[in-house]
Amino acid sequence: MPADTLLVFGFGNGCPDVSVNAHSVYVEKAWAVAGRADPSAAGADVSRVAGLGSPGMLSGPAVIGRLTLSWR
């Protein structure tokens, strides 16, 4: 039973990874055609967005919780 659950969980986690990687190849090719030939810059941009989004994602529930409690 636990092995089956882990298999399903791993498959479910792996499918989005494959699709994201496939899409990133497409985006890198599109940027190269558009004149931005440095593919490592795309990774740096993604890293910046993830770095800025993570604190917002973590602090969002606390901020929203305080706002909803102040409306009562």
C-alpha positions in Angstrom: 0.0 0.0 0.0 2.6 2.7 0.9 4.7 1.7 -2.2 1.6 2.2 -4.4 0.9 5.6 -2.8 4.5 6.7 -3.3 4.4 5.5 -6.9 1.3 7.5 -7.7 2.7 10.6 -5.8 6.0 10.4 -7.6 4.2 10.1 -11.0 2.0 13.0 -10.2 5.0 15.1 -9.1 7.1 14.1 -12.2 4.5 14.9 -14.9 4.6 18.7 -14.3 8.4 18.6 -14.2 8.5 17.1 -17.6 6.1 19.5 -19.1 7.8 22.5 -17.5 11.2 21.4 -18.8 9.7 20.9 -22.3 8.2 24.3 -22.2 11.5 25.9 -21.0 13.3 24.4 -24.1 10.6 26.1 -26.3 11.0 29.4 -24.5 14.8 29.3 -24.7 14.6 28.7 -28.5 12.1 31.5 -28.9 14.4 33.9 -27.0 17.4 32.9 -29.1 15.5 33.6 -32.3 14.4 37.0 -30.8 18.0 38.0 -30.3 18.6 37.0 -26.8 21.1 34.2 -27.4 22.2 33.6 -23.8 20.2 30.7 -22.5 21.6 31.0 -19.0 19.9 34.4 -18.7 16.5 32.7 -18.9 17.5 30.5 -15.9 18.6 33.7 -14.0 15.2 35.3 -14.7 13.3 32.3 -13.4 15.5 32.2 -10.3 14.8 35.9 -9.6 11.0 35.4 -10.0 11.0 32.3 -7.8 13.2 34.1 -5.2 10.8 37.1 -5.1 7.7 34.9 -5.2 8.6 32.6 -2.3 8.5 35.3 0.4 5.2 36.5 -0.9 3.8 33.0 -1.0 4.9 32.4 2.6 3.8 35.7 4.0 0.5 35.9 2.0 -1.6 33.8 4.4 -0.6 35.8 7.4 -1.4 39.1 5.7 -4.7 37.9 4.3 -5.6 36.4 7.7 -5.0 39.7 9.5 -7.0 41.6 6.9 -10.0 39.2 7.2 -9.9 39.4 11.0 -9.8 43.2 10.9 -13.1 43.2 8.9 -15.1 41.7 11.7 
